Amino acid sequence: MNLFAKICGATAVALSLLSSAASADTVSEIRERGKLRIPAILNEVPYFNKDPRTGEWTGFVIDMAGDIAKTLDVELEVVESSWSNAILDVQSGKVDMAFAVTATPVRALSVSFSDPTYYNSFVLISADETLEGKSWNELNDPQYTFAVDLGSAQDLMAQQYLPKANILRFKTRDEAIVAVTTGKAQGLINTMLNGLVISKKAANVGSVKVPTPVLSTPSVIAVNYGADETFKSFVSAWAEYNRRIGNNQTWILKSLEPFGISLTDMPPGFGFGG
């Protein structure tokens, strides 16, 4: 009986080691495939943009992912997706990683997160100058009506910090913008990155205002839980290194240049490095 138990124990250990070896080299799998796969979303500048004539993808996420692919000595493969499906793409193994993800406890049940690639702040885009310099607490008042895109990180933020204000929720960001430009809402709640682009593309929506205290959220890379620890450590090290030395901010600013946005357009003291 003891001998049988020992044999079973040794077999279990051997199978465990074989299983670990089979799944413990994500980098090798990617290199053997020759491609690093990421999801991308159409018309989501400055994150992603696809040229309809050439099919070429650009945007700061493409630059970031391209740098990781170069480090791994593989090509970058872009898989067309959506914000709502990107996490599912990672979870199912359809892609290797997803960028520009807001880390939430619920999402952490599905995928693993890297260290932050950059920090984004929640802002108010409005033409109402009386809202300049207001705190989130002051804006949390029934006299104010704001627009958000349903189910977004800014929607969750509004639920937490602006429960007394009137919040109009729309299926798309464009619908929320229209609500502001037509006077249905006094301002749009969004992130700094999107806010800067929105204020340039739709001048009548107003300017970016940063209520106090500044509410920042880390943007991370989502990785499949089945990936080995070496790969997860590599992705986090890449994110931390490039954020700290400023590469990630440089890529972001490069993607904002077509809109005439530079560091001088950032509110005082603000930077994507956190």
C-alpha positions, 0 to 999 in steps of 0.5 A: 500500500505504501509502495503504491502510494509512493508510485502515485505520488511520484506520478502526480509530481511528474505530471505536475512538472510536465503540465507546468513545463507545457504551460510555463513558457508563454514567451516561447509560444509567442516566438514560435508563432512569430506574432504578438496578438492584441485587440484594437478598436476602430475609430478610437483615436488616439489609442487606435486608428485604422487607415481604410485605404491601407489597412494600417493601424496607428495610435499610441497603443500600436506603438507600445505593443509594437515595442513589446513585439520588437523586444520579443523579436516577433511581428505585431498582429492586430485583431479588430475588436471592441472595448467590451470584447477586449477582456474576453479576447484575452480571457479566451486566448484569442489575443496575448494582451490588451492595452488601455485597460482600467483595472477593476476588481471585477475584471481581475476575476477574469484576467491578470493585470500588469503594472500601470503603463500610464495614469489617466485622470477623470475630468469635466469637459464643459463650456460653462466657465462657472464650473472652473475650479469646482470640486467633485463635492461641489459638482455633486448637486441636483442643479448640475446635469452631466453626460457619460457613456454607459458602463464606462469607467467614467460612468462608474466614477460618476455613480460614486462621486456624483450620486446627487447630480443628474447623470444622462447615460448614453450608449456611445461617447458621441451621443454623450457629446451631442447631449452637451453640444445641444445643451441637454447637459452642462458637461461631459464626464470623461478621462483626461486623454479623451477629454483633450481630443474631444475638446479639439474635435468638437470645440463647442463642447468646451474645455477640459476642467479638472475638478478637485481632488484629482481622481487618477486611474491606472491604465494597465495591460491585461494578460491571460491568467494562464500565462506563466509568471515569467511572461507576466513579470516581463509585461509588468517590467516593460510597463513600469520601465517605459512609464518611469523613463517617459517613453509611454508619455512620449508615445501618447503625446505623439498620437495627440500631435495630429490634434494640435495637442502638446504638453502645454495643453495639459493642466498644471502639474499633470502628466501621464506618468502619475 
